[in-house]
Amino acid sequence: MRIDKFLNATNITKRRAIAQDMCDSGVVLINDKVSKSSKEVKVGDVITINFLEYKKVYEVLKIPTLKTIPKNQKHEYVHEIS
């Protein structure tokens, strides 16, 4: 699954367009490498998002099969490291 779709499906970003803009701006990293929005996400990847004042780090546990998942099931797909 593409990183922009993954961020949207797991409710990390509200819209896919926002995830695409974040990737194009270079604030999304997969395994410490800047990622394009078309980069494929695999189980075990570490996603880092550098916001202006802080950063969030997530580990991919599972790839969603649906377009969006319920917010209460987010912990099954990603684990927030920091």
PEVEN-V547365 format. One record per run of one state. SS is the DSSP state (H for helix, E for strand, L for the rest). FROM is the first residue (numbers start at 0). LEN is the number of residues. If there is no record, write none. Layout:
BEGIN
<<SS/FROM/LEN> <SS/FROM/LEN>>
END
This chain:
BEGIN
<<L/0/1> <E/1/1> <H/2/7> <L/9/6> <H/15/10> <L/25/2> <E/27/3> <L/30/2> <E/32/2> <L/34/5> <E/39/1> <L/40/5> <E/45/5> <L/50/4> <E/54/6> <L/60/10> <H/70/6> <L/76/1> <E/77/3> <L/80/2>>
END
